[in-house]
Amino acid sequence: MFLLTILFYGLLLTYEFIPLYKQKQWRNFWVNSVLALCSFTIALLLTFGINIPSPSEPIKNMVLSLFGGR
C-alpha cells in the first residue's frame, strides 16, 4: 500500500506540477504543492495505520459558537 501511495503522488507530480512550473504559474504551483503535501502526509499516516482524529466536532462547536445553538 505504501508503494501505491508513492506511485500515485509521483503521477500527480508529473501531470499536475510540472506543467504549472513550466508555465510559470507560481501561485497555482505553490497552492497545489502545499495542498498535495498535506494530502500526502495524511495518506502516508493512514497507510502506516495511524488514526487521524476527525475535525467534525471542533468545526461543529465553532459553528455553534458563531451562530448560536444548543
C-alpha positions in Angstrom: 0.0 0.0 0.0 2.9 2.3 0.8 4.3 1.9 -2.7 0.9 2.6 -4.3 0.7 5.8 -2.4 4.2 6.9 -3.6 3.3 5.9 -7.1 0.1 7.8 -7.1 1.7 11.0 -5.8 4.6 10.6 -8.3 2.0 10.5 -11.1 0.3 13.6 -9.6 3.6 15.4 -9.6 4.3 14.5 -13.2 0.9 15.5 -14.6 -0.1 18.4 -12.3 3.0 20.2 -11.0 5.5 20.1 -13.9 3.2 21.9 -16.3 2.4 24.6 -13.8 6.1 25.0 -13.2 6.9 25.2 -16.9 4.1 27.7 -17.5 5.4 29.8 -14.5 2.0 29.8 -12.8 3.7 30.3 -9.5 0.6 31.0 -7.4 -1.2 27.8 -8.6 2.0 25.8 -8.3 2.5 26.8 -4.6 -1.1 26.4 -3.6 -1.2 22.9 -5.2 2.1 22.0 -3.7 1.0 22.8 -0.1 -2.3 21.0 -0.5 -0.6 18.0 -2.1 2.0 17.9 0.7 -0.8 17.9 3.3 -2.7 15.2 1.4 0.5 13.1 1.0 1.2 13.4 4.7 -2.3 12.2 5.7 -2.2 9.4 3.1 1.2 8.1 4.5 -0.1 8.3 8.0 -3.2 6.3 7.1 -1.0 3.8 5.2 1.0 3.2 8.3 -2.2 2.6 10.3 -2.1 5.8 12.4 -5.6 7.0 13.3 -6.2 10.7 12.4 -8.8 12.4 14.5 -11.9 13.8 12.8 -12.2 17.5 12.7 -16.0 17.4 12.7 -16.6 18.0 16.4 -14.3 21.2 16.6 -16.0 22.5 13.4 -19.4 21.8 14.8 -18.5 23.6 18.1 -17.1 26.6 16.1 -20.3 26.9 14.0 -22.5 26.7 17.1 -20.5 29.3 18.9 -20.7 31.7 15.9 -24.4 31.3 15.1 -25.7 30.2 18.5 -27.3 26.9 19.2 -27.7 24.4 22.0 
